[in-house]
Amino acid sequence: MKKITFLAIFLLPALLCGQGIKKKMADKNFTNFHYAEAIKYYESILAKNPDDTDSEEKLAECYRQNNDNKNAEKWLAKVLQRPTAKSIHKLYYAEALASEGKYEEAKKWYNVYNEDSRGQRFVDFYNNEMPSLLANNKDYTIEPAPFNSSNGSDFSPAFLGDKIVFCSNRHPSSNGWRKDEFKWNKSSFLDLYVTNPDGSGIEIFNKKINTRYHEGPVVFYDNGNKVIFTRNNYHEGKYKESSDGINKLKLFFAEKLPDGSWGNITPFAYNSDEYSVGHPTLSPDGQTLYFASDMPGGLGETDLYMCKWENGAWGKPINLGKEINTEGKEEFPFMDSKGNLFFASTGHGGFGGLDIFFAENLKGKFVKPENVGVPLNSSQDDFGIIVDATGRAGYLSSDRANANAQDDIYKFSGKPFGNYITLKAITLNAETKKPIPATSVNISLQEVVTSSLSGEDGIVEGTFHKKKTYKIVAQKEGFEPVTLILTPQELQKYQEGDMIEIPLIPIPQNIPVVIILDEETRQPVPSHLLITDKNKKSVFDKQEVSKTTVENIGTGKFDLHVTAKGYFFKNDTMSIIDNKKKVEKIVLLKRLKKNMVLIVNNINFEFNSDKLTKQSEKEVEYIYQLMAENPSLKIGIYAHTDAVGPDHRNLDLSNRRAKSVYTYINKRGIPMERMTWKGFGESKPIATNNTKEGRAKNRRVEFEVLEVEGVEIKDRYDPNKQHKDEKFDEKKALEEEKNKQKPKQNKP
């Protein structure tokens, strides 16, 4: 029934009744959209002449237009066996299969339809979205509304105060005259009805608004005193057609008169005899009108448009664009109290027929529409949804339960729609519980999404996607930074506008503090800080810190190991003589960048061997952890020796040592394709080989960042770059050592 609301009326000339040839009668009925009558003729023709391909294609189309999916599937299967079949028949067949719940078969035919993006869009939906939507089929409860008729279609409800107005063809008469038969499917034309939600008091909405032709979806505004409604091109007793003889749909405005009746019916400024305009809805402030139309210049069969109320008139219609509209049909828009858009579509990936979609309004823009899932959608047509002020309940229309493709209205309730929620956060002094103004608050996913300062009341506001994980970092001079993680499970606990408390602990003035900063920007870097004492026992272990007090670890010399995602780890030391005195240890971290070279101290091997020492395994373990925490990181492992011994032996030794490190990291779980290795022997010294210290520096393992998410540095690693050094001279080296051991003499 809903399909007829966007095509309209083609009246059959009386002189045609005298024609007796079945094929001409069938084709004439088909041309005039009298599909129910045409089916009889085509069935009879094909029973005697099954090779009539034209009649076969038209019969399949008649069943498709009348939403008889079972017969449409049957005849489209026959059409596709013929060489005369068109590409569009693949799409129609896939749609018929989907409407029968045969999704695997439907996917095959969507996959071979390549005339536009609908085929791939549905394949992607079946592969990526349908499984999770089917798994969440208990998010809503749904049941038939108590005011459905038993022998007609009821659909597209609208709120009118505490009542419901809806479309129906249940009644054979209107205004005292015969309600003409609609030849499309041999049903009555549609009227508007009004009822109480419990189904009591059902009556014709208004005899001035209802006519002998179709009256369709409506929207009420101005406290229910004004209405915009859909009607065939029939106004003030005048019936009009397009240049090709079709009566289109139009929008009309009406208002409630002092006596309670409806009047002052006026047409919408952008109606046309040549195309249809219908299915109105309004923004919460009443300043934007949304509707469906097949006007020229659209993207598909029917598109959604908007007009803004400006200077006392509706502005020019604007197409909602490719994010909303497709090559198929977008119809039956509805806007809830938050400005979110619901609509029905055959072009976005769905379960079959028209499916209901939801486009969330995020800061004045619609995000990508999402299928609302089952049980609100089914394999049949689902459309004409309205949602009450709670955002959790409403009504929708569907022909899911009726083999004759008649529509019913369903009542539903469940979780609120939408993936986004706006929450407030207040930064508080953990000791005094007073707000802390001008606190830096960063909200991030993979990167910083928003960065703002809390107001004088300590409050900031953020918008969160309920299916994503966020990190909130609050920082204020004189307080320990605080990091909160909001998972999807945590976000489900909050309602729109809820407040999150972020307590910050004041830092006492005269105690030891560790501060972790980006080496270049000198900005705080939330990190994992591990502190061990002289016995290698952990005395401090905390995640997501950039500034923290460490007065409770005692006194002495401590080792610091600092890691942060996107940064090279840092090993450092800190000495605390008096934990009541201020000691500020600043640790600077290098951000990982392509082509940077990382030199790790203390990677040593047993003498003249490629076997890592036990202490060195710990250092290499840090490299493994770095790669595990940064999945995009790829490295080159380069080993070097000093110049003692023959060149070929040093080259062989360095190759074996580079491979030894590579093998260790690979065995820990890092794939081989993320690493390369090479030995350079004694050929790339970074210091003189004629001192003990210089030779120690030259015996090293370097790690080059080959690939990482980030910025490429200008000073690219050059393996040919080396210290200008003469060949190792044992005599010169011994003299150097002796000179160092001589006692220093005072100058005269």
SEROPA-513274 format. One line per 4 residues: number of its first residue (from 1); for each residue x, y negated, z of C-alpha. Coordinates in steps of 0.02 Angstrom, whole numbers. Layout:
<recs>
NUM) X,Y,Z | ...
</recs>
This chain:
<recs>
1) 0,0,0 | 140,-123,39 | 209,-112,-137 | 50,-186,-210
5) 73,-341,-104 | 212,-400,-218 | 140,-356,-385 | -34,-413,-404
9) -185,-398,-518 | -203,-361,-702 | -387,-354,-746 | -437,-225,-876
13) -531,-301,-1025 | -703,-228,-1047 | -679,-190,-1232 | -548,-59,-1188
17) -680,55,-1115 | -735,106,-1288 | -567,177,-1337 | -566,366,-1329
21) -388,413,-1363 | -307,480,-1203 | -133,418,-1239 | -192,241,-1274
25) -300,244,-1118 | -155,310,-1014 | -32,182,-1080 | -157,39,-1060
29) -190,87,-879 | -3,102,-850 | 30,-71,-924 | -107,-145,-815
33) -37,-63,-655 | -190,51,-642 | -78,194,-591 | -208,303,-507
37) -313,307,-666 | -161,328,-779 | -105,482,-682 | -262,577,-734
41) -231,544,-918 | -44,584,-914 | -71,746,-818 | -198,800,-949
45) -84,750,-1095 | 68,842,-1025 | -33,998,-988 | -59,1015,-1176
49) 103,935,-1236 | 243,959,-1107 | 373,888,-1229 | 297,713,-1226
53) 446,626,-1146 | 365,454,-1142 | 213,518,-1047 | 327,617,-931
57) 429,462,-885 | 273,357,-859 | 189,491,-753 | 344,498,-641
61) 336,308,-626 | 150,311,-582 | 183,430,-438 | 333,326,-383
65) 232,164,-381 | 94,248,-282 | 219,314,-153 | 178,495,-194
69) 358,548,-167 | 329,734,-183 | 256,719,-359 | 379,581,-404
73) 521,700,-358 | 443,839,-463 | 423,736,-622 | 586,640,-606
77) 677,807,-596 | 599,850,-765 | 644,679,-837 | 826,700,-787
81) 838,863,-883 | 810,769,-1045 | 944,677,-1145 | 828,525,-1150
85) 843,501,-961 | 904,329,-907 | 1028,287,-770 | 889,209,-665
89) 804,379,-657 | 952,443,-556 | 920,307,-428 | 732,340,-425
93) 762,527,-404 | 884,496,-261 | 754,383,-177 | 618,515,-197
97) 730,650,-123 | 775,537,23 | 591,501,56 | 565,689,69
101) 709,700,193 | 824,791,71 | 976,685,111 | 1115,799,48
105) 1031,813,-122 | 993,627,-122 | 1176,587,-86 | 1231,683,-242
109) 1118,578,-353 | 1162,414,-266 | 1343,460,-296 | 1319,472,-486
113) 1216,313,-498 | 1339,173,-541 | 1236,37,-622 | 1250,-69,-464
117) 1311,-54,-284 | 1157,34,-215 | 1224,208,-252 | 1386,184,-157
121) 1297,88,-20 | 1183,237,18 | 1326,363,7 | 1423,258,134
125) 1269,250,245 | 1246,438,244 | 1430,468,282 | 1466,331,408
129) 1307,267,491 | 1170,397,485 | 1251,522,607 | 1263,396,750
133) 1089,324,714 | 1014,498,720 | 1106,533,883 | 1028,378,963
137) 850,426,921 | 792,403,1100 | 826,217,1111 | 642,181,1076
141) 472,259,1106 | 341,239,971 | 156,281,953 | 12,234,837
145) -78,73,881 | -257,97,943 | -332,-14,807 | -284,88,652
149) -426,141,536 | -453,321,483 | -488,288,300 | -378,143,246
153) -212,56,264 | -167,-60,408 | -2,-153,411 | 97,-314,442
157) 35,-366,615 | 63,-544,679 | 50,-617,854 | -90,-743,886
161) -84,-782,1071 | -137,-623,1159 | -216,-552,1001 | -151,-463,846
165) -192,-513,667 | -158,-383,532 | -191,-334,351 | -312,-195,307
169) -417,-126,164 | -533,-35,283 | -691,-129,238 | -782,-122,71
173) -851,-298,76 | -803,-476,118 | -903,-636,130 | -1060,-538,86
177) -1003,-486,-89 | -924,-325,-150 | -739,-313,-113 | -674,-262,-285
181) -579,-101,-309 | -393,-122,-330 | -353,-16,-484 | -170,12,-435
185) -220,152,-316 | -412,140,-321 | -426,62,-148 | -511,-95,-84
189) -421,-262,-85 | -341,-320,77 | -418,-433,208 | -352,-506,371
193) -422,-437,534 | -400,-486,716 | -403,-373,869 | -357,-357,1050
197) -199,-251,1078 | -306,-112,1155 | -406,-98,993 | -563,-180,1058
201) -653,-322,970 | -590,-288,793 | -667,-412,670 | -636,-505,508
205) -511,-643,546 | -594,-784,448 | -716,-786,300 | -640,-945,227
209) -466,-871,222 | -518,-696,164 | -574,-686,-18 | -622,-549,-141
213) -436,-524,-180 | -283,-484,-74 | -243,-578,86 | -78,-520,156
217) 54,-553,290 | 37,-710,397 | 131,-812,527 | 52,-927,657
221) 134,-1083,730 | 96,-1243,825 | 27,-1143,973 | -80,-1039,858
225) -167,-1190,780 | -87,-1171,609 | -57,-1024,494 | 40,-982,337
229) -34,-833,243 | -9,-733,83 | -146,-722,-48 | -167,-682,-231
233) -166,-832,-348 | -344,-879,-305 | -386,-1049,-231 | -544,-1154,-224
237) -635,-1023,-328 | -506,-1025,-468 | -420,-864,-519 | -256,-890,-614
241) -134,-777,-704 | 43,-789,-768 | 85,-809,-952 | 90,-619,-968
245) -81,-599,-887 | -33,-552,-708 | -107,-628,-552 | 39,-663,-435
249) 50,-694,-247 | 57,-864,-166 | 80,-942,6 | -54,-1052,82
253) -64,-1160,238 | -219,-1180,347 | -258,-1257,516 | -385,-1233,652
257) -527,-1360,649 | -607,-1442,802 | -750,-1316,796 | -628,-1169,807
261) -644,-1117,625 | -502,-1122,498 | -492,-1245,354 | -388,-1372,258
265) -312,-1233,152 | -168,-1301,47 | -45,-1210,-66 | 142,-1203,-35
269) 239,-1329,-141 | 347,-1194,-221 | 208,-1075,-275 | 206,-1031,-460
273) 89,-943,-580 | 243,-856,-653 | 313,-772,-497 | 259,-714,-324
277) 293,-797,-156 | 237,-715,7 | 274,-636,176 | 307,-793,280
281) 397,-811,446 | 463,-962,541 | 617,-1003,645 | 583,-1026,831
285) 584,-1216,812 | 466,-1208,663 | 588,-1306,554 | 639,-1165,437
289) 521,-1059,333 | 578,-888,273 | 485,-790,139 | 503,-660,1
293) 495,-695,-184 | 536,-625,-356 | 569,-800,-425 | 699,-814,-564
297) 882,-821,-513 | 869,-692,-374 | 988,-549,-339 | 863,-406,-346
301) 682,-356,-370 | 626,-467,-226 | 739,-577,-118 | 723,-672,44
305) 729,-862,38 | 724,-1006,161 | 660,-1185,158 | 697,-1321,285
309) 568,-1449,343 | 648,-1616,301 | 572,-1790,289 | 395,-1724,306
313) 408,-1591,170 | 480,-1419,138 | 648,-1426,50 | 698,-1326,-103
317) 705,-1136,-76 | 879,-1066,-42 | 921,-883,-74 | 990,-799,84
321) 1132,-727,-19 | 1218,-561,-44 | 1241,-525,141 | 1051,-508,157
325) 985,-479,-20 | 1027,-332,-133 | 981,-268,-305 | 829,-185,-227
329) 685,-259,-128 | 701,-368,26 | 528,-408,97 | 426,-432,256
333) 542,-548,353 | 512,-583,537 | 608,-700,651 | 609,-670,839
337) 619,-799,978 | 811,-802,969 | 817,-836,783 | 866,-657,738
341) 803,-596,570 | 712,-432,540 | 664,-376,364 | 626,-223,259
345) 739,-166,117 | 758,-31,-14 | 933,-90,-62 | 1029,-74,102
349) 1075,102,155 | 929,185,242 | 829,341,279 | 706,325,133
353) 584,202,56 | 581,34,143 | 686,31,301 | 688,-103,435
357) 849,-202,459 | 909,-324,590 | 1025,-472,555 | 1082,-551,717
361) 1093,-740,728 | 1266,-781,792 | 1295,-967,814 | 1178,-1012,672
365) 1236,-879,549 | 1168,-706,514 | 1292,-564,539 | 1292,-411,426
369) 1120,-327,434 | 1108,-161,526 | 982,-21,506 | 877,-13,665
373) 883,177,659 | 759,310,707 | 625,323,770 | 583,147,708
377) 635,200,533 | 588,363,448 | 608,443,277 | 451,350,222
381) 412,164,208 | 442,65,369 | 415,-122,367 | 317,-268,438
385) 397,-270,610 | 361,-400,745 | 448,-412,915 | 381,-496,1072
389) 469,-625,1180 | 555,-491,1286 | 649,-428,1133 | 610,-250,1188
393) 437,-213,1118 | 327,-247,969 | 237,-171,820 | 287,-106,649
397) 204,-31,495 | 237,139,417 | 160,271,305 | 259,411,390
401) 108,507,453 | -5,497,301 | 10,610,149 | -94,485,48
405) 35,347,74 | -85,247,182 | -4,132,307 | -29,128,495
409) 30,9,630 | 139,78,771 | 178,10,942 | 356,29,1007
413) 467,-16,1156 | 647,15,1206 | 816,-69,1216 | 839,-250,1160
417) 895,-275,981 | 1067,-339,935 | 1249,-304,971 | 1300,-474,1036
421) 1278,-542,1210 | 1327,-711,1281 | 1400,-705,1456 | 1469,-837,1574
425) 1626,-819,1678 | 1669,-920,1832 | 1849,-935,1893 | 1857,-935,2083
429) 1990,-955,2215 | 1997,-779,2288 | 2024,-848,2463 | 1909,-1000,2471
433) 1780,-938,2342 | 1778,-1113,2268 | 1776,-1139,2078 | 1944,-1171,1993
437) 1924,-1297,1852 | 2035,-1309,1697 | 2082,-1125,1704 | 2145,-1055,1538
441) 2032,-910,1486 | 2078,-805,1334 | 1955,-677,1265 | 2033,-554,1143
445) 2007,-395,1043 | 2165,-356,943 | 2206,-541,946 | 2141,-695,1036
449) 1960,-727,988 | 1928,-879,1096 | 2039,-985,1206 | 1961,-1115,1319
453) 1975,-1204,1485 | 1846,-1182,1621 | 1745,-1337,1662 | 1737,-1434,1824
457) 1620,-1298,1888 | 1747,-1165,1840 | 1630,-1092,1708 | 1668,-1037,1530
461) 1554,-949,1406 | 1591,-810,1281 | 1501,-702,1154 | 1536,-515,1155
465) 1496,-371,1037 | 1422,-232,1143 | 1513,-94,1048 | 1688,-167,1065
469) 1817,-180,1204 | 1877,-352,1259 | 2019,-414,1366 | 1994,-572,1468
473) 2151,-658,1536 | 2129,-803,1658 | 2281,-908,1702 | 2306,-1060,1811
477) 2465,-1138,1879 | 2487,-1089,2062 | 2382,-930,2044 | 2420,-752,1994
481) 2350,-719,1818 | 2200,-601,1811 | 2159,-479,1672 | 1987,-400,1652
485) 1943,-263,1527 | 1762,-259,1466 | 1723,-92,1383 | 1560,-54,1291
489) 1505,42,1446 | 1537,-111,1555 | 1448,-228,1434 | 1291,-120,1440
493) 1272,-170,1624 | 1249,-355,1584 | 1098,-454,1526 | 1103,-609,1417
497) 1174,-757,1515 | 1241,-654,1662 | 1389,-723,1761 | 1556,-633,1782
501) 1663,-683,1931 | 1851,-696,1903 | 1942,-717,2070 | 2119,-787,2059
505) 2241,-760,2202 | 2343,-914,2253 | 2532,-890,2244 | 2622,-940,2406
509) 2761,-1067,2375 | 2914,-985,2456 | 2916,-805,2397 | 2997,-709,2254
513) 2905,-720,2088 | 2929,-631,1920 | 2875,-728,1765 | 2865,-645,1594
517) 2869,-758,1441 | 2880,-750,1252 | 3061,-790,1209 | 3013,-911,1070
521) 2852,-994,1129 | 2885,-982,1316 | 2702,-933,1336 | 2651,-801,1465
525) 2646,-621,1401 | 2533,-498,1494 | 2649,-349,1521 | 2679,-187,1614
529) 2807,-224,1751 | 2899,-80,1835 | 3024,-119,1973 | 3137,14,2049
533) 3260,2,2193 | 3442,59,2201 | 3382,239,2226 | 3278,226,2065
537) 3119,235,2169 | 2970,136,2105 | 2928,-9,2220 | 2813,-107,2104
541) 2709,-47,1957 | 2575,-158,1883 | 2491,-179,1714 | 2441,-339,1625
545) 2545,-461,1729 | 2635,-615,1667 | 2668,-698,1835 | 2665,-605,1999
549) 2734,-614,2175 | 2848,-472,2230 | 2880,-518,2412 | 2830,-344,2472
553) 2968,-247,2384 | 3098,-291,2514 | 3275,-356,2487 | 3421,-298,2381
557) 3456,-274,2197 | 3315,-208,2089 | 3296,-146,1911 | 3155,-218,1806
561) 3079,-129,1657 | 2954,-236,1559 | 2846,-180,1412 | 2709,-268,1315
565) 2620,-221,1155 | 2697,-310,1007 | 2861,-345,1101 | 3029,-260,1121
569) 3048,-191,1297 | 3168,-275,1417 | 3276,-199,1554 | 3339,-326,1680
573) 3392,-344,1861 | 3337,-453,2006 | 3419,-485,2174 | 3319,-535,2328
577) 3418,-587,2481 | 3274,-661,2581 | 3095,-620,2531 | 3035,-776,2622
581) 3130,-890,2505 | 3078,-939,2331 | 3162,-837,2196 | 3100,-855,2019
585) 3150,-719,1897 | 3107,-761,1716 | 3103,-616,1592 | 3101,-663,1409
589) 3025,-540,1284 | 3063,-533,1097 | 2910,-516,986 | 2929,-373,862
593) 2958,-441,687 | 3000,-358,524 | 3190,-348,492 | 3239,-391,671
597) 3377,-283,747 | 3363,-212,921 | 3520,-161,1013 | 3489,-47,1161
601) 3628,-43,1290 | 3675,117,1379 | 3635,238,1237 | 3790,348,1260
605) 3844,520,1203 | 3956,651,1276 | 4138,631,1223 | 4164,660,1037
609) 3988,734,1027 | 3813,693,964 | 3732,753,1126 | 3643,616,1224
613) 3691,595,1406 | 3551,615,1533 | 3549,429,1570 | 3542,391,1383
617) 3390,502,1360 | 3298,381,1474 | 3347,236,1361 | 3290,328,1205
621) 3128,369,1296 | 3097,181,1303 | 3108,176,1113 | 2982,318,1103
625) 2863,225,1218 | 2884,67,1113 | 2833,161,956 | 2689,249,1042
629) 2618,83,1102 | 2640,2,931 | 2569,122,800 | 2614,6,655
633) 2798,5,702 | 2924,91,587 | 3110,88,627 | 3281,123,556
637) 3405,207,675 | 3587,158,642 | 3736,231,738 | 3912,155,742
641) 4080,209,814 | 4241,121,860 | 4394,136,749 | 4488,266,851
645) 4517,422,744 | 4503,461,559 | 4371,370,457 | 4285,528,393
649) 4268,600,569 | 4192,437,634 | 4069,431,489 | 4016,611,521
653) 4001,579,708 | 3894,424,683 | 3778,517,564 | 3755,656,689
657) 3722,532,830 | 3593,436,728 | 3505,598,685 | 3511,653,867
661) 3414,498,921 | 3293,521,775 | 3264,704,823 | 3232,662,1006
665) 3099,531,963 | 3019,646,834 | 3006,790,958 | 2918,672,1079
669) 2780,649,950 | 2825,507,832 | 2801,563,649 | 2957,574,540
673) 2885,453,412 | 2894,313,541 | 3084,328,556 | 3243,332,452
677) 3421,361,513 | 3599,328,453 | 3776,326,521 | 3901,191,474
681) 4053,259,565 | 4183,125,605 | 4139,18,452 | 4027,-111,538
685) 4115,-174,696 | 4039,-317,795 | 4196,-345,901 | 4383,-312,894
689) 4438,-131,906 | 4600,-181,993 | 4521,-202,1166 | 4430,-81,1276
693) 4281,-198,1287 | 4275,-225,1099 | 4280,-39,1063 | 4137,-11,1188
697) 4032,-140,1096 | 4066,-58,930 | 4006,112,994 | 3822,72,982
701) 3651,122,916 | 3545,-10,829 | 3362,-6,786 | 3295,-109,640
705) 3110,-151,630 | 3064,-92,455 | 2877,-125,469 | 2761,-197,599
709) 2604,-303,607 | 2673,-477,625 | 2791,-603,547 | 2946,-565,444
713) 3101,-654,508 | 3207,-756,390 | 3375,-686,446 | 3354,-512,373
717) 3460,-371,444 | 3614,-344,337 | 3705,-180,368 | 3854,-249,272
721) 3874,-394,392 | 4022,-354,506 | 4154,-425,621 | 4313,-473,527
725) 4431,-351,609 | 4597,-274,561 | 4620,-85,567 | 4641,-11,741
729) 4820,-38,801 | 4861,74,950 | 5020,-25,992 | 4928,-189,989
733) 4789,-116,1095 | 4912,-57,1228 | 4994,-229,1234 | 4822,-308,1255
737) 4786,-196,1403 | 4955,-233,1484 | 4928,-420,1468 | 4763,-404,1559
741) 4846,-315,1704 | 4985,-446,1733 | 4956,-556,1887 | 4906,-734,1849
745) 5038,-867,1890 | 4999,-1039,1955 | 5046,-1181,1843 | 5187,-1292,1911
</recs>
